[in-house]
Amino acid sequence: MEKHDSLTKAKGFSEEGLLRIWELELVISGAVIVGLFQIPSAIDGIYNQISLHVSNDIHMLPFLFYYFSKLLLYPLLMTFMLHFFLRGFWVGLIGLSYIYPNGIIWDRLKLPPIEEKFLRGANNNLKTFQDKIDMLSSSLFSILFVFLILFLWVAVVATICMPISLFLKNTIIPSASLNMILISVFYGFLVLFFSFTFIASIFDKRLKKKPELLGKYPKLEKMARLSYRMVYMGTFGFLYTPILMTFRSNLKKGKAMTAYFSLVLLFPCIFATSFLLSKGIILFESYQYFPKKANTSRINPVHYDNLRDPEILFLLPSIQSDMIQDKYIKLFLPFKAKRDNSLMLENCPDLKPYRQDGFTLSFTRVEENRNEEVLTCLAGLYKVTLNGKPMMDLSFSFYTHPQTHVKGLVAYIPSALGVDGRNVLKIEKKKRKKDMEKESKDDKLKKKNAHKGIWYIPFWM
């Protein structure tokens, strides 16, 4: 507590005044935590909405913005939560030490000798423990900003690589996937950027082992200094290096860097886990006797406009209701931009798209006089049956779903084609050639994907 007391006196604060400052700090931390908890769902909503409308070739662009937004948010949220807990814990210890200034009175406990020796050796001193919690609470935000600066730098690099990748895609290598170009440019930049420093560090370590060589290679030394300066300035080292070097010089050898790299890996793992949970890939439930795959006995509310939660973003075929009282069944078939662009190219290789994938200007003139041809190709991706009878003469139109704004096809099926009682619409979508080739060579994969691209929509009349 001597450090704490001297700091209090040096700043002219009384113990009571210092506690009031920490009370304000706790209020601010609590308010920030409440605010930060609202942001992840907003980010998820924006990303999910955008991801519905982009193809597999360009989905990496919105995903990177989503990834880095979460990567910056999680350290902030976790640090403020941990700080709120630790500082509240510390205030509690302050109150306890005020009520019991003598701390632990070992003579009154009358503990067995081995237990007492162990507990005394474990530094179970109230004031020492209070100082440790205070030091950890005071260090949290320094640690936080080291990670924020690192993740922010990676986000800046990725942002710089995006226009470069778009330029390469549109000019030099239009046949290549934008995702692959972006990944190649990103990692190529990192390798090039750090290769000079890596070479400089090898030369520098040699000089450390043989100090007598210092000054004999002035050009190499100058290049090493330049490479260090380039990385120092280029990675915002002037912001985080003083913090990182302070921890490295005050903690045990290797301890600071081990903790640093462990935390660097921790936050991407948290992101991956939350992403898989949000997509329903990882489940925690006990519905052991209920099927998850599409079948004629399963009513999925997402298929019905009257049952679906308005907040749900979906890419599944749908009709207006599970109870049809209208003259027509309104069938909507969504276009999955992430996969269906490549499927259209496979099935109609001679059909030219109206515009290029990715960024376009809304006022660009486009020849759109091939609607029937495009509709025929789009409709050819699906096979629709009602109660086992193929619907061969369906008339499709372009349609934008009012809830999700996803584009797709709509067809109006006469209700008279159904029967009183239970009916089943079956929608089967074509598979890509490479997927069918893989399934033809692997029976397990074929069995696993047997229900993939098949939807059943029961309804009653």
N, C-alpha and C positions, 0 to 999 in steps of 0.2 A: 504493500500500500504506500510505501515511501514515494515511489514514482508518481502515483496517483495524487498524493497530498502535495508534492512539490509542483506538479502541473496545475493543480487547483489554485495554489497560492500564486504561482507565476502569472496566471491569467486573471487574477483578481476575483475568482469566483469563490463563493462559500459553498459548502457541501449541499446546502439547500438550493442555491442558485444553479449548481451543476445538475442536480436532479431535475429541476424544472426544464433545463435545456434538453435533457434526455427524454423527458415526458413529451416535449414538442417533437423531438425526433421520432418517437414511437408513433405519434399521431400522424406525422407525415408519411412514415413507412407504411402504416396501415392504410392510409388513403391511396397511396401509390399502388399497393397490392390489389386493392379493390378495383382500381382503374385498369391495371395490367391484366387482371383476370378476364376483362371484357374483350381484350384484343385478339386472343387466339381464335375464338369463334368467328370474329369478323374476318380475320385473315383466311380461315378455312372456307368461309362462305364465298369470298372473292375468288379464291383459287378454284373451288369446285365449280363455280359459275363459268369461269374462263375455260377450264379444262374440258367442259362439254362441247366447246366450239372449235377446238384446235386439233389438227391431225397429229399422228404419231411423229411426223417429221419435224414438227416445230413445238411440240409440247414441252421440250426442255427449257424454252425461254420463260414461260410463266412458272414452271416448276422451280427454276433457280431463284426467282424473286420470292416465291413461297418459302423455299428452303432457307434462304438467308434471312428472311423476316423472322422465321421461327428460331433460327440459330441466334439471332440477336435478342429475341424476346425471352427465351428460356433462361439464359444466365441472369437477365435483369429480374425476372420474376422470382427465381430461386434465391438470388442474393438478398432481395428485399424481404422475402419470407424468412430466411435464415437470420438476417439481421434483426428483424422484428422479434423473433423468438429469443435470440441470444441477448439482445439489449433488454428485453423484458425480464429474462432470467437474471441478468446482471443487476437490474433495479431491485429484484427480489432479494438478491444476495446483499445488496447495500442495506436494505431494510432489516434483514436478519442480523447483519453485523452491528447495526445501530442499536437493536434491541438487546443483543448479546455480544457486547464488545470483546469479551474474553474468548469468544469462539468455542472450540471444543475443550471441555474440562475433562481430560483423560482420567484423572484420579477418581471422578464420580462415576465413571462408566463401569469400573471393576471388571474389565474384560479378561478373558484367558490370556496368558502371556504370548502365545504364538499369534493369536488374532490381533492383539494390541500392537505387537512389533510390526506385523504386516501393514496394519492400517496407518501407523505412524510413518512407516517407510514410504507409503504411497502418497505422501504429501497431502493428507486430508486436512488441510488448513484452510479455514474459511476465507481469510484475506488473500492468500496465495491463489486460491481457486477463483476468487472475484477478479483478481488482476489478470489471470489467464483469459477469462471470458471477455474482459474489457479489451485486451490486446487483440483477440480474435475478431471481436465486433468492429474494432477500429480498422482492421486490415482488410475486411471483406470487400469494401468498395474499390480498394486499390487492385485486389485480385480480379474483381469484376471487370474493370476497365482494360486490363491486359487482354482478357478474352474478347471483349467487345471490339477492341482495336484490331485484334487478329482477324476476327470474323468479318469485320467491316472492310478490311484490306482485301480479303478473298472475294467479298461481294463486289468491290470496286474493280478488281481484276476481271471477274466474270462479266461485269457490265461493259468493260472495255472490249472484251472478246466478242460480245454479241454483234455489234455493227461490223466488225471485221469478218465474222462468220457469215453474216448476211451478204456482205459484199462478195465474198468468195463463192457463195451459193448462187448468186444472181449473175455472176460474170465468168468465173474461171471453171468451176466444177458444179454446174447445175444438176447433174445426175446424182450427186452424192447427197446423203441425208444431212439435213441441217444439224441434227443432234450430234452426229459423228464429227462434223466439221467443228462444231462448238467445243466438243470434248477435246478434240485434237489440238485446236488453237489454244485452249485453256491450259492443258498440260504441257504443250510445247512452250508456251510463254513461261510457265513456272520453271521448267527445266533450263531454258535459256537464261532466265533471270538469276537463278541461284547457282548455275554452273561456274560462273566467274568467281563467286565467293567461295565455292567449294574448292576450286583450284588454289585460290589465295590462302585459304585456311591450311591446306596441305603444306604450302610454302612457309606459312607463318609458324606452324608447328615444328618444322625443321629448324627454323631459326631459334625457336625456344630450346630445342635440344642442343643446338650448336650456336651459342650466342656470338661466337667469334666470326660467324659469317655475316652478321648484321653490318650493313654498309657496303658490302662487296657487290651487291646486285641492286643498284639504285633504281633501275628501270622496273625490275620486278617488284620491288618494295612500293614504288609509286603506283603500279597497277593494282597491287594488293590493297593499298589505301583507298584507291578509287572504287574498287569493287565493294569494299566494306562501306564506304560512304553511299554508294548507290543503293545497297540493300537497306542501310540505316535510314536514308531519306525516303526511299521508295516504299518501304513497309511501315512507315510512320513510326520508326524506331525511336525517334526523338520524344514520342509520347509514352511508350511503354518500357523502354530500356532502363531508365532510372528505377522504375518499380521492380522490374525483373532482376536487375543486378543487386538491388537491396536485399531481396529475398535470397538470391544465390549466395551472397556474401555473409548473410547472417544465419542461414539454416545449415544443417549438416550437408556435407558434400554429396551431391546427387539427389538429395531429398527434394529440393525445390524443383528441379527439372522433371523428376519422376512425377511429382504432384501436378506439375504444369501439363505434361503430355497426357496424364491420366484424365485430367479435366477436359482437355481438348477433345479427347475421344468420347468422353461421357455425354456431352451435349448432342453430337450427331446420333448417338445411340438412343437418347431420350426422344429425339425427333423421329427416328425410324420406328420406335415402339409406338409413339402416339399416332403416327401416320398409318401404321398397320391396324391399330385399334379403330381409328376413325373410318377406315375403309371396310371394316368387318372381316379382315383377313385373320385376325386373332380374336377369338371369341371366349367369353367366360360366362357360361350358362349351364343349365341342367335339363334342357329340353331333349332328352335322349330318344324319345319316340316320335319326334316330329321331323319330317323330311326338309331338307334345305334346297334340293334340286327341284326344277320345274316338273310337275306331273299333273295329270287330270284331276287329282283329288286335292290339290292345294289351291287355296284362294289367296292370291298375293294382292294386297290392297293397292300396290303401286300400279297395277294394271287397270285400275278403275278411277276415273276422274272424281267420282262422288265419294270414294273411300280414302283416297290418297291424302296424306298430310300436305297442305299447301307449301310447307317449307322444304319438302323433299325435292332434290334435284335428281331426275331419273333419265335413263336412256333405254327404256323398255317399251314394247308395244302396249297400247292402251285403248280402251273403249270408254264410252261415257258413263256406264253404270253396270253394276252386277245384276240389276233388275231392269230389263229393257222394256219400255212401254212406248217407245217411239217407232215410227215406220221404218227407220233405218238404224243400223248399227254403225256408229262412227269409229272406224279403225284408224289409229295413228301409228305409223311405223317410223321411229326416229332414225335419223342418219347419224351414225357414230363417226364423226370426223376423224377420230384417232385411228380407226382401222379401215373405214369404208372407202376412203379415197384410193387406197391401194387395191381394194377389192373391185372398185369400178374400173381401174386401169387394167386389171387382169381380165375382166369379163367383156369390156368394151375398149380394146386398145386403140381403136381408130377414133374414139370419141374425144374431142378436145374439150378441156374444162373451160368455163367462162372466164376464169381469172386464175392467177398464180396463187400458190399456197403462201400464207403469211401476210405480210403487210401490203395493203393496196389502198389506193385513194378512192373514196366513195364516188367522186365525180368523174372517174376515168370511164371513157366510152367503151362499152362492151357489146359485141354482137350477140343478142340473146334470141335468135330466131330458130333455135334447135330444140325447143321445149319438148316436143313429142319424142324426139330421139333420146333425149336425156331421161325423160320419164320412163320410157320403155326399158332403158338400161337399169335404172334404179329399181323398177318393179321386178326386173328379172333376178334381183338379188334375193327375193323372197318367194316362198311357196305358202299360200294361205289355204287352209281347209276348214270347213264348217261341218262338224259332226261326221268327219271322215270324207266328205265330198270336196274335191278341189274346186276353188273359186277361180275359174279361168278367165272370166270376162270382167274382172274388176277394173273400174275406171279410177285411176290415181291422179291426184293433183298435188302440186307443191303446197306445203303447209308449214307454218311456224307455230309451235305450241305456245299458247298464251302464258303458261306458268313458267316454263324454263327458257323460252325463246329459242329452243332447239329446232332446227329445220328438219323436215322429213316429208313423208308422203301421207296423204289421207285418202281413204276410200270409204264410200257409203254402201254398206251391204243391206239389201232389203230384208227386213225382219221376217217377211213371209217365207224366206228360205229356211228359217229355223223351225223348231217344233215347240209345242207347249211344254213347259217344264225346263229341264236342264239341257243346255247346249254347250258345246265346247269349240272354241276357235283355236286352231293350232297354227302357229307361225313358225316356219322353218327358214333359216337364213343360210345362204351359201357359205361354204368355208373357203379359205384361201388355199391355193394349190400347194404351197409349201407345208401347210398344216395337214392337208390330206395325205401328202407324201410321207410325212412323219408318222401319221397314224397307221398307214399301210405297212410300215416297217416295225411298228411297236403295238402289239395287241393290248398291252396294259394302258398305253396312252389312248388308244382308240376307245377302250372301255371307259376310261376316266372322262373323256370328252364326248361321250355318247349323247349327253343332254345339252351340250354346249351349242348355243345358237338356236335352241328350240324353246318356244314359249307356249304354254297352254292357258287360255283365258276362258274359264267356265262362266256362264251367265244364264239367267232364268227369264222366261217369257210367260 
